């Protein structure tokens, strides 16, 4: 694994979620977003994920 990438394991629980949020807010953990799709294009988003080429999270936007 590259030195700038880290694997984060999260147990289900509020305290762990708060800790994870703090890492994101402070910039110590960055979430890579591959693409964003409006809800109306959810099939296109699913098709994109199915290609296996998404190099980050695929976001489905519920509102603008």
Helices and strands as residue ranges (DSSP letters): H 14-25, E 33-38, G 39-41, H 42-50, E 57-61
